[in-house]
């Protein structure tokens, strides 16, 4: 399955979770619901996956935890905030670069329509061709 197909499945699953739970809950509730939907839909999903950071040759295991990783390809960063900020996209891009993954989804569940809270972020060296 290519990254575009995976992100489509993730967005569909996120919409189902948002319709069922609505906005206003903690991020952890959406994470659990989305992880369930993805696994139920046949995708391999990992929750709170450690992402070590290499700093000057030193492995820092205190690095970061990815909210969700789907099919070992797509990083999913979840938020439950009133408004996404540029730093949220920058955070996801850092995760993509550190993990050497091609694409990530930034999903904010604190919106009325989930499609307004979804941003797709592509890691430069792994940029996918744009579809017409």
Secondary structure, 3 states (H helix, E strand, C coil): CCHHHHHHHHHHHHHHHHHHHCCCCCHHHHHHHHHHHHHHCCCCEEEEEEEEEEECCEEEEEEEEEEEEECCCEEEEEECCCCCCHHHHHHHHHHHHHHCCCEEEEEECCCCCHHHHEEEEECHHHCCCCCC
